[in-house]
Amino acid sequence: MDELYTRDQFEPVESQATDKEVLESRLQDAAPVSDRTPGISNVELSQINPTDIQSASDFANPEQYAGMRREAEMLKQMEPSLNQGADVETFHQWDQVNQIGHYTPDGYVRGYADVYHSYHGDEAVALSGKGDGTYDVINGRHRIAVAREAGLQKIPAKIL
């Protein structure tokens, strides 16, 4: 039968300090981690070709339009911080201060971190470049429409 040992019966391993030093060194040398989806850049809305979604009446219902319009306004507020390299953690802090997103006391209200993921995550606006310097919309027609209405000049998008 195998013997059982308690934690204090083991002798210290000399390599532990070395391993810790190696790990700390690797962490210091590592590039900062970004949660932004690679390949997203800010595209001038004037370069994006019109789609079938042009106004509030083109949305399935008024609640969908109101929610997306609110998020476009939030994106507008986020732009200066995004331009300075803010990541989702910054916007989680904003949500906590404003008690929205995951910090909503009564019912869930989409927050700044949610907007960040909508525009910088896996489901970002997707565009196809054309030879004339314009773009056709692959994904994100509604977000583009509300961004235009909110007065944004640019929108984060993946160019495919």
MONOR-V503258 format. One record per residue. N is the residue number from 0. RES is the residue in one letter. PHI is phi in whole degrees, -180 to 180 (NA if undefined). BURIAL is I if it has 16 or more other ideal C-beta (glycine too) atoms within 10 Angstrom, else O. Layout:
# MONOR-V503258
<<N,RES,PHI,BURIAL> <N,RES,PHI,BURIAL>>
This chain:
# MONOR-V503258
<<0,M,NA,O> <1,D,-70,O> <2,E,-82,O> <3,L,-100,O> <4,Y,-119,O> <5,T,-90,O> <6,R,-57,O> <7,D,-78,O> <8,Q,-85,O> <9,F,-86,O> <10,E,-85,O> <11,P,-60,O> <12,V,-93,O> <13,E,-63,O> <14,S,-76,O> <15,Q,-59,O> <16,A,-63,O> <17,T,-64,O> <18,D,-61,O> <19,K,-63,O> <20,E,-63,O> <21,V,-64,O> <22,L,-62,O> <23,E,-60,O> <24,S,-64,O> <25,R,-63,O> <26,L,-65,O> <27,Q,-67,O> <28,D,-82,O> <29,A,-72,O> <30,A,-74,O> <31,P,-59,O> <32,V,-88,O> <33,S,-115,O> <34,D,-98,O> <35,R,-78,I> <36,T,-67,O> <37,P,-60,O> <38,G,88,O> <39,I,-93,I> <40,S,-138,O> <41,N,-82,O> <42,V,-117,I> <43,E,-61,O> <44,L,-63,I> <45,S,-67,O> <46,Q,-91,O> <47,I,-95,I> <48,N,-65,O> <49,P,-59,O> <50,T,-121,O> <51,D,-74,O> <52,I,-100,I> <53,Q,-121,O> <54,S,-151,O> <55,A,-57,O> <56,S,-69,O> <57,D,-88,O> <58,F,-89,I> <59,A,-62,O> <60,N,-156,O> <61,P,-62,O> <62,E,-66,O> <63,Q,-62,O> <64,Y,-62,I> <65,A,-61,O> <66,G,-65,O> <67,M,-71,I> <68,R,-67,I> <69,R,-59,O> <70,E,-67,I> <71,A,-65,I> <72,E,-65,I> <73,M,-66,I> <74,L,-60,I> <75,K,-60,O> <76,Q,-67,O> <77,M,-80,I> <78,E,-50,O> <79,P,-58,O> <80,S,-70,O> <81,L,-61,I> <82,N,-66,O> <83,Q,-95,O> <84,G,96,O> <85,A,-59,I> <86,D,-119,I> <87,V,-61,I> <88,E,-63,O> <89,T,-58,I> <90,F,-77,I> <91,H,-65,I> <92,Q,-65,O> <93,W,-59,I> <94,D,-61,I> <95,Q,-64,O> <96,V,-63,O> <97,N,-90,O> <98,Q,52,O> <99,I,-128,I> <100,G,64,I> <101,H,-70,O> <102,Y,-107,I> <103,T,-72,O> <104,P,-70,O> <105,D,-125,O> <106,G,75,O> <107,Y,-85,O> <108,V,-122,I> <109,R,-57,I> <110,G,-111,I> <111,Y,-62,I> <112,A,-64,I> <113,D,-64,I> <114,V,-63,I> <115,Y,-55,I> <116,H,-67,I> <117,S,-64,I> <118,Y,-103,I> <119,H,-121,I> <120,G,-97,O> <121,D,-64,O> <122,E,-102,O> <123,A,-60,I> <124,V,-55,I> <125,A,-120,I> <126,L,-128,I> <127,S,-115,O> <128,G,-73,O> <129,K,-110,O> <130,G,-65,O> <131,D,-91,O> <132,G,89,O> <133,T,-105,O> <134,Y,-132,I> <135,D,-99,O> <136,V,-87,I> <137,I,-99,O> <138,N,-145,O> <139,G,112,I> <140,R,-56,I> <141,H,-66,I> <142,R,-64,I> <143,I,-66,I> <144,A,-62,I> <145,V,-71,I> <146,A,-64,I> <147,R,-62,I> <148,E,-63,I> <149,A,-78,I> <150,G,88,O> <151,L,-68,I> <152,Q,-95,O> <153,K,-133,O> <154,I,-140,I> <155,P,-67,I> <156,A,-155,I> <157,K,-91,I> <158,I,-97,O> <159,L,-102,O>>
